[in-house]
Amino acid sequence: MNFSKRFKFSDWPNRDILAVAAGVYAIWHGDELIYCGMSGREIEKAVKENKKKYGLITRLNSHAQGRLSGNQFCVYVANRLVIPTLTTNDLSKFSTGEYKLDYMTKSYIRDNFEYQYIIVDTSSEAYSIEDKARSGEVFNQKPLLNPI
């Protein structure tokens, strides 16, 4: 299985990722595997419908934005990695609107994480590789945030 080299989220967007593709990705903090996921459900349908952007590129873009709404990875990062670092002073700045959790999550992702990916032909292949990655079979470790 040949995953790409690692790319920094701070350098997002990545123009090398196909606009329409199913794939599996791994997110890293140094040598620690943080999260594994897949994108491209029903990729075959998206190709037939000539979608402009679909799958891996849109999922990684969503992660790079740091918005918690509708993004389980960003929720995990906020809950497990960002919030525990907040001070009492930080918390008071949320009530005034000076701090926003989405922005802090985006900054955390871009400052700390790298990703790598593999493009596959079918969504069933992506599901299979994702399960192997999350169980520790692919990278010899389970991801911190979503192991199985």
Salt bridges, closest charged atoms under 4 A:
GLU49 OE1 - LYS51 NZ 3.90
GLU98 OE2 - LYS93 NZ 3.97
GLU114 OE1 - ARG6 NH1 3.97
